[in-house]
Structure formats: structure tokens, C-alpha cells
Amino acid sequence: MKMKVTFYLIYKALSVRKMYDPKDKTLTFVDRQDDLDPVSSDDGCLKGLMSCGHAVTPETLTGWCRSRLDEGDYKFTCPALVNGTKKCNKLWSYQEVRRLADLSPEEMQDFEMTMAHLAVTSYCETQPCPHCKTYVERTDLSNLCVTCTICAADDPTYSLFCWQCQKPWKGVAPQRYRCGNSGCVNKDLQILKSCRTISLPEVRGATNCPSVRACPTCGLKVEHNQQHCKNVTCPRCQAVFCFICLQRKRKCSKTSTPFQMCVSGVAPRQTSIPIWHRR
């Protein structure tokens, strides 16, 4: 929660202050603290009531939802604490968020484009075509040579590109495992191999752990914020796994608690990225 509060304060400092119009009859206003940022001083700013019953200001609501998008989650849930310990987790519709966050046209465009991209990538792997910028799905996960159907219909010269380096395809096609572009490397693998090491302060004995992991289920790059326990939830496939040993939470928890070092120790840096076999 401390990290989120810090985010709110930074957001407030960098943005134009938002305030509700007290004459707006379409919203319900309440005279109490902001449930998304209860530790901040009450500056008299009008609070709006969300469908879950928690009070917000347009600034804190925008900041919270923006942070969810930055973390790869396009679904907005209420983070307010209930009875001091449990999160509300009520799902908010985008229409409700857009209204009570008082999103500007520019913010709406940014939110909606990001949400659309995250929604697509939660169901399939996509990359932008380097020529027309249309997102293309790769049906054969073992083939780096991808065809953009939009470009193929317009000008076949630009229809092939490399999934790995995202440049126009160079060389023999289809050469499934390597294109002819200089410096074509798997950037995700490079990050996994060269990322810094971190410790998890709240997990006893957890040091020298790579700061970036590929989700063992879908392969998405995931980082640990170095707060709370060792388990993380993948924002794409929702798998919960141990960031230290890379086992699923249910398996790791059989031999250690979420705040204890894993019996098997820190898993080595990953040298391959798991392929998501969706059912």
C-alpha cells in the first residue's frame, strides 16, 4: 500500500489537479476520507462514491487505474481495505472509472488503446508489423517469419517481418529460426540473462535473485517489486508462482511459507522462454 500511496503523490505533483463539480447531479458525493489514499491529509476535496461503496477523488482514481495498466492489468478492481486487512477487490467497469476519474479526451484515448492491447495479448501473442503498425498474431510459435495480412493485400513486398527483431524479413523465407538482419536476437532472453539481481527484504534469506523472470506458464516477463512475499501473479495468464524457485505457488508452499526461502534455493537465470499452450 505504501508504494501505491507514493505513486498517488507523484501523480498529483506532476498533473493538473482534478476536482469534481459539486453541481454534477450524476454523481454521488460523500463527506469522508479518500479510501484509496487514507493516509493523506484531507484537503477538503470533494469525494465521489464508487459502486462498491468506497470514496475516491478523480486524482487518486486516475492514479490507481493508471498504475494497473502500467503493471499489465486492464481490469480495474478496488484496492480499498475492508476491516483493515482485506482488499475490497470489487470490479469496476471502465465506464464507471472513466466518469469518476474525470478522464480527459487524451487520457481516455491512452487508457482505451492500452486496455485494448492488453486484452488482446491476454488471449494471444501479438507484435506490431514494422510497416503498417497493425498488430499481428503468430499462429506458428516456432516460426520467426510472420506474414502481415494487411500488407500482403496491399503490397506483398512489405508483408514479411521477423517476430524476434520486429524488422522487415531479410533472407530466405521461411527460414524458421533465424532472419538475416544484423543483430537479430531474442530481446526477452537477453534481459533474462543480463538483468540485475535483487533481494526480497521480507523473505528470510532471499538474496541474489534475478530481478526479471519469465512466467513459467506463459513466458511473460515479470518483475518483483521487492515488497511482501515471494509469490507473484502473472498479469497475462493469472498464474501464481514463486519468484525465487519458479515453481507454482501450490507446489512451493508444500515445503516453505511465502516469507521463507525456498528449500531448492534460487532458480538459475532462465535460458529459454516457456511457450503458452492455451487450452
N, C-alpha and C positions, 0 to 999 in steps of 0.2 A: 504493500500500500504506500510506503514511503516513496518508492520510485515513481508511482503514479502522481502523487502529490507534487513531487519535484517537476514532473512533466507539465502539470497544470500551471505551475508558477512560471515556468519558462514560456509556455504558450501565451500566458497572459501578458508577459513582458514584451513579447515580440509581435503581438497582434493588436488590432484596433479593438477597443473594448466593446463587447456586445451587451446590450441591455434590452429587456422586454419592454414593450409598450403597455403601460398599465391600463390603457383603454381597449386593449385587444380582448374582445369577448369570446374568442375561440379557444383561449387557453384558460386553465385553472391555476390561479396563483395562491401561494401559501406563505405564511409569515413564520418561517423557521430556517434553520441552518441548511446549507447545501449538503446533501447526503453523499455527493461524490467527492467533496473536499471539506469534510467536517472539521479539520484542524485549522483551517484558515479563519481569520477574523471576519466577523460579519460586518460587511461594509454597507449594509442597507440595500444591496442589490436585490431586485425582485426575483423570487424563486418560482419556477414553473413545476407543475405536478405531472410526473410521468404516469403511464398506465399501471405501473407496478406499485404506485403509491409513494415513490421517493421523489424528493425535491432536487431540482437542478437549476443551474444558471446556464444560459446559452454558451458561455465560455467553457465551463468545465465539461459540459456535454460534448461540445465540439472537440475538445482536447482528448477526452477519453476515447471517443469513436475514431479519431484520427490515429491514436496510438494503437487501436485494434487493427486498423488497416495496415499500419506500418509493420505490425507483427504477423501479417498474413492472414488475418481472420476478417471475413466480410460480414459476419453475423454479430450484431451488437446486443450484448447482454448487460444487465445492470450489475455493477460491481459493489453496490452499497452493502454494508454489513447488516445482517439481521441478528439481533440479540448479541451483538458484539463480536461474533466469531464466524458465522456462516454468511457466505455471499448470497445475495438475492438471486442472481442469475436469471431473472426474468428476461425473455427475449423481447427486444423492441423492434418494431417494424421500421424500415428505412423512412417511410412516410412520417412516422412519429418523430424520429430523430431529426429529419430534415426540418420539420416545423419547430420543434423546441430548441434545436441548436441554432436556429435562425441562420441557416446556411446561405451564403451569398451565391449568386449565379456561378462564380468561379469555383467556389467550394463544392457546389453541387456537381459541377462537371468533373472535378477532380475525384470526388467520392464515387460517383457513378461509374466512371471509367475504371477506377481501381477495383471496385466491387465486381464489375463485370469480368475483369481479367482474373481476379482471384477465384470467382465462381467457376470459370472455365477450367482453370488449372487444377481445381479440386477434383475434377472428373477426368481430365485427360492432360497429357503433356503437350504444350504448345511452344512455338518460337515464332518471332516476327520475321516475315520474309524481308530480306535486306533491300529489296527493290520497291515493293508496294506497301510494306509495313503491315500487311494483313497477317493475323496470327494463324499459323498452320499446325495441324495435328500430325504427329508422326505415327503412322499405323504399324510400321515395322520397326520395333525398338532396337533392332540390331543393325539397321542401315542408316548411315550418316547422310546419304544423298536423299534429299527431300524435294518433292515437287510442289510448287505453289500453283494450285489450280487456277487462281485468278490471273497470274502472269502467263500461264500456259495458254489460256484462252485469248490473251491479248498479244503477247509476243513470246513465243517459246524460248527465245534466246536467254531470257532472264528467269526462266521457270525453275531452274535447279539451284539449290543452295545447300551449304553444309550445316547440318544440325549442330555440330560442335563449335565451329568458329563463327557461324552466322554470316559467312561471306558467300558471294556467288560461287557455285561449284566450279572447281578448277581441276582438270584431269579427266581420267577415264570414268565414264558413268555407265552403270552404277558400280563404283568401287566402294564396297560397303563400309570398310573400316577406316579409310583414310582419304582425305581430299588432297589436292595438290597445292593448296595455299600455304605459304611460308608461315611458320609459327602456329599452325593449327594444333591446338592442344585442348584437352578437356579442362576447362577453367575450374569446374567444381572440384575435380580431383587435385588440381594444383593448390586450391585453397585448403583442402583437407590435409594435404601433405605439408604445407608451409605455415598454417595458422599458428598463432602464439599459444602457449599453454597457460592455463588458469588454475586457480584453486577454488574450491567451493567452501567458503568460510563456515557455513552452518552444517557441513557434513564432516564428521571427525575423520581426519587423515586423508581427505580428498585433495591431493595436490598434483601438479604436473599433468593435468588433463587437457587434451586439445580443446580449444575454445569453440571449434565448429565440428559438428558431427553430421553425417548423412543419416536420415531416418532409416532404421533397419527394415521398415516396411515399404516405404515409397521412394526413398532416396532423396527427399527434400533436405536441403541444408538447414540445420537448426543450430541456434546458439543458446547458451545458458546465461541468464542474467546474473549469475553468482549470488542469487538470493534464494532462500528457502531450501527445499530438499533437492535430492539428486535426480528426481524424475521430471521429465518434460513431456508435454503433449504436442505432437506434430500438428501444425495448423492446417495441413492439407488432408492427411488421412485420419487424423484424430487418434492415432496410436499413441499409447503412453509407454515410454521406455526409459530405462536408466541411462543417463548421460555418461556415466562413468564406465560401466561394463557393456553397454549397448544391448542388454537383454530386455525383453518386455518386462514391465513392472511386476506382473504377477509371478514371473519366474525369479526375478532378482529378490523380491520380497520374501521368498521362502528361506533365504539364508542371511538376510540383513534387513534392517529397518531403513526407511527413506533417509535418515540422517546418520547412517553408519556407512563406513567404507565397505565396498563390495568384497566378498570373500575371494573372488577371482582377480581382484585388483583392477587397475585402469586398462581398458582395452586399448590396443595399439592403434595408431592412426590408420584410417581406412584406406585401402589401395584400390578399391572398386566401389561403385555406387549401386546399391540394390535397385532392381527393376520392379516397379509396382505391378503386380499381377492382380488386377481388379477382377472381382468375381461378378 
